[in-house]
Amino acid sequence: MQHRKIAFIGAGNMTRSIVSGLVNNAYPAHLITASNPSIGKLTALQADFAINVTQDNKEAVDAADVIVLAVKPQFMEKVCQDLAQVQNLNDKLFVSIAAGITTPRLQKMLGGTYSIIRTMPNTPSALGKGMTGLFADINIDKNDRQYAADLMSQVGEIAWVEKESMIDGVTAAAGSSPAYFYLFLEAMQKEAEQQGFDHATARLMVQQAMLGAAEMVCHNPHLELSELRTQVTSKGGTTAQAIESLQQQGLEQVIANAMQAAVKRAEEMAQQF
């Protein structure tokens, strides 16, 4: 992978996740800069990963080849307006990880026509187990596309989408979905404790079951998820009874509703910000 100078504008959880993945995969820490208004998160990033830090966004951008826009959507316009004052933006690649803010909107915020690639990673990127969706306009240079792909591949799997609107679907299916799984595990742990297990044992059981199930999915790509489920579900057995209960209560529709809500919120944010 080509090593370019990268500036992360924003030092929140996603920046930490990506920086962690990069450094753990031997990306040179001295080529990474993070910028943030407050010093606390910057100090932690510098201590943990030995990267460069600054509280001046324009300073970070001026020295970078790639700018990762990693601020909350409601702050993006102000940040971009400040960055627009930097004189040499034309040769830089912008990578956005902000949900809901479209490429045309980012162009308008920055006050020019720049190379922008939208991405939607998720927090398992910190472990190199992330999933990132990417979108690039047809005018984006192929080397920039490859760099963005290589960049996000350092922290997990990637998938390009053909239409920018599909990034909202990536948000629902991958960006937000770790929280769905955590909620499911929370409920399982709570019920295990109700059945008499102590807190630590209940957590160990559900987290190991989820880890094992995920590994089974990854190691059997030739099998449909429904087939993997069927393999666990003996007719008339305990699993069959549990699955029937979940289906009777409309689990599939509940999940569909949740993913559609995530997409709807991303679309609302595109209008709001």
Secondary structure as the mmCIF struct_conf table of DSSP 4:
data_model
#
loop_
_struct_conf.conf_type_id
_struct_conf.id
_struct_conf.beg_label_comp_id
_struct_conf.beg_label_asym_id
_struct_conf.beg_label_seq_id
_struct_conf.end_label_comp_id
_struct_conf.end_label_asym_id
_struct_conf.end_label_seq_id
STRN STRN1 ILE A 6 ILE A 9
BEND BEND1 GLY A 12 GLY A 12
HELX_RH_AL_P HELX_RH_AL_P1 ASN A 13 ASN A 24
TURN_TY1_P TURN_TY1_P1 ASN A 25 ALA A 26
HELX_RH_3T_P HELX_RH_3T_P1 ALA A 29 LEU A 31
STRN STRN2 ILE A 32 SER A 35
BEND BEND2 PRO A 37 ILE A 39
HELX_RH_AL_P HELX_RH_AL_P2 GLY A 40 PHE A 49
STRN STRN3 ASN A 52 THR A 54
BEND BEND3 GLN A 55 GLN A 55
HELX_RH_AL_P HELX_RH_AL_P3 ASN A 57 ASP A 62
TURN_TY1_P TURN_TY1_P2 ALA A 63 ALA A 63
BEND BEND4 ASP A 65 ASP A 65
STRN STRN4 VAL A 66 LEU A 69
BEND BEND5 VAL A 71 VAL A 71
HELX_RH_AL_P HELX_RH_AL_P4 PRO A 73 LEU A 83
TURN_TY1_P TURN_TY1_P3 ALA A 84 GLN A 85
BEND BEND6 GLN A 87 GLN A 87
TURN_TY1_P TURN_TY1_P4 ASN A 90 ASP A 91
HELX_LH_PP_P HELX_LH_PP_P1 LYS A 92 LYS A 92
STRN STRN5 LEU A 93 SER A 96
TURN_TY1_P TURN_TY1_P5 ALA A 99 GLY A 100
HELX_RH_AL_P HELX_RH_AL_P5 THR A 103 LEU A 110
TURN_TY1_P TURN_TY1_P6 GLY A 111 GLY A 111
BEND BEND7 GLY A 112 GLY A 112
STRN STRN6 SER A 115 MET A 120
HELX_RH_3T_P HELX_RH_3T_P2 THR A 123 LEU A 127
TURN_TY1_P TURN_TY1_P7 GLY A 128 GLY A 128
STRN STRN7 GLY A 130 ALA A 136
TURN_TY1_P TURN_TY1_P8 ILE A 138 ASN A 139
BEND BEND8 ILE A 140 ILE A 140
HELX_RH_AL_P HELX_RH_AL_P6 LYS A 142 SER A 153
TURN_TY1_P TURN_TY1_P9 GLN A 154 VAL A 155
STRN STRN8 GLY A 156 TRP A 160
BEND BEND9 GLU A 162 LYS A 163
TURN_TY1_P TURN_TY1_P10 GLU A 164 SER A 165
HELX_RH_AL_P HELX_RH_AL_P7 MET A 166 VAL A 170
HELX_RH_PI_P HELX_RH_PI_P1 THR A 171 GLY A 175
BEND BEND10 SER A 176 SER A 176
HELX_RH_AL_P HELX_RH_AL_P8 SER A 177 GLN A 194
TURN_TY1_P TURN_TY1_P11 GLN A 195 GLY A 196
HELX_RH_AL_P HELX_RH_AL_P9 HIS A 199 HIS A 219
TURN_TY1_P TURN_TY1_P12 PRO A 221 HIS A 222
BEND BEND11 LEU A 223 LEU A 223
HELX_RH_AL_P HELX_RH_AL_P10 LEU A 225 VAL A 232
TURN_TY1_P TURN_TY1_P13 LYS A 235 GLY A 236
BEND BEND12 GLY A 237 GLY A 237
HELX_RH_AL_P HELX_RH_AL_P11 THR A 238 GLN A 248
TURN_TY1_P TURN_TY1_P14 GLN A 249 GLY A 250
HELX_RH_AL_P HELX_RH_AL_P12 LEU A 251 GLN A 272
#
